[in-house]
């Protein structure tokens, strides 16, 4: 009997104070369903509307096993393609269909992708600090947990918190997070000089510019970071100015990672074929889920580009599990960002809610042990959703402040 989609439901939950959007696809086979991540934390209601009002009527009654056909149908049906809201909506359903496929096969997804290349997935964590002393302490805590790759920042990404304009800004300038690029560059170089002096070169350190510099300044920073042997420098160039990567590549020996804002294959294709980057860092739901993620991973392998999927707190454990399953089966895997639950990850957003509430809502999250993350080997993604627990933590529709980053004169700058 053909396995048909009978219903598609959206569950909203925020156990850590970050809006998460997950999708349940139900079938005509008793007890057979799948879960997927459609999280776009800052436009969650738009994603819900797209799924419930447009994709559900399109898909109910269709063959749940025809994943490629259904992905293309969702992708093309609205005519205009590759937007972040639609890609996240498609992702939730796509991941759920893969979850169903794994359950039908009785296999974890990495087995459907060709089997494991490694037993566990090496991860990196984000370490911050108000000064070098605190940053070093946090790095040492991670090293004690077996983590050998650590992303280092000091005081965020070059700006303070959201608030009134500084006195140096023009009169009447709006509230925001005001950036001082030159100061950030000086402090970042000083930070890595101090870290290498104290920690040596046996720990792999990364850094995220987060697109907060003008391209010419990003090039200057990268060149001056060369002596500190970074594992990679992340998102040095804004998405919209990607052609600057050609000049950046020519000037620095530091490995480059790019991609958490990618939505469209045209944004990454030339970077990979011209070998302008060393690591591709897409946010899996942002490009449409597992189906395009696997295609991207295999494409990147042909050009010697490794994966380092985006893995922040504003994606659900379902998406973290999807990352891990692809990682396990990828020959060109590099490293995996891991937000974890212990200690909580709060790079940009302050988290709230009871400790480990995320695990109560999402039983089956891949397990972290001594620097590596392991899938649980249950069929499909291996992660469930406790809907009763999820309902305890409703989402909030608030204005997003951390993206309101500004230059010294008040002009908006990519966040």
Phi, psi and omega in degrees: 000136179293136178276110185253146174286126180251336179199153174226121183235149178250135175241127177254137179202153181218064183296338177248011182088359176257129182294122177243138180241119178235153188236136175247122175256121181256153183233175179279000176268126184306125176076003182260116180209169177221154177244146176213164182257126177237029190289119164232090195303331188260000176216042190296325182290328176295320178295317179301313181300316182297317180293310187287322187266339186237309185284321178301308178300330180290327192254334183301132182096353181266164183291116183291344182272350183272065191297313181298315178301314182291324178297313179296323178299313179295320184294321187263343192297328181271002179076301176281136193233163169072026173275153184295325180293311180294319180300319178293321177297314178299319181303315182303318180285318180301312179299320180295323178293321175294322176301316177298316181300317178296321179293323178296323180278345185071029184228148167295154187300325182300333176291323177291338180271005177117357179095169186285138167266344183208154183285325180219167186252116175295137184237163168236151178241162180264126177243133179230172178186151179286339177208177184298323181299311181293321179298315178298319178301317181291323177295317180297325176297318178292320178299324178294339177270007178087009182274126185252352179239123186222129175272129188244130173224160174227110181075036177084216186245051174090008178211164178274214179269172178290133181182189181298156178297145178292163181298335181285346180282158178301148179303135180087005179295144183285165173297158178170189172255106186272128185260146173234091187299318182295317178296317179302318180296315179299315183290327179292317177296318177297321180299311182290329175297317178292320181295315181292327177295322183273321189257345184077196187248012181277344177261136180274117183252141177237167176212145182244114175285333176061031176063020188265013175239153168293148185307319182294326177287324177298322178296315179300316180297314182300317180299317182286343177275349184309318183295345186265004168053058178290147173293318166198158172252126191257137173044053179288330185246133177300147181309316186288350182238036187301335180299337177297343179299332178298317178288321179298316181299322182289339187260336189235152173262357181288130177302144186244136176240138185210146164136359186292345177262000182299139172237331195236135179306332180292342179283332182251343189301308184291330179294325181278312183293330177270002179054046179274344179232159178256334181226135174256131193237048184292154170269112195305316181289336182289338178256000175113008172108201185291319184303305177288334178297317178295320178297318179296317180300316181290320176300312181298325180301325182294342183243014176073020178264132183264163179265147173209065188309143174298133183218057185273185178287339181268047165214148186282163175303337175297317178289322175300319178296320178299316175306311185295320180295319176294317179303315184298329185258006186259122176291330183262028174294141177252292178199159183240123171294137183224118180279327174067181177234355183216107351285166181300152181262116177224076181289314184240313183265140173283127181272157177215177183099162182294150181300135178067016176300329179302322181287332176291322181283325186236072177297139179105004177308133177312145190266134175267130175214121173044059172085356182230157175244139185237133172291156185270359175068014170285156180300146180076215177290332179085005181243134177252174176231122175272102188293330177293318177293319181301323183293342179288344187233078183292151176284158176239143179256089186245159174289132180277125183259327189292343178273357181270063181271142186223152172283175185300332181268006178096353180291137177296140178233145180308136187276000000 
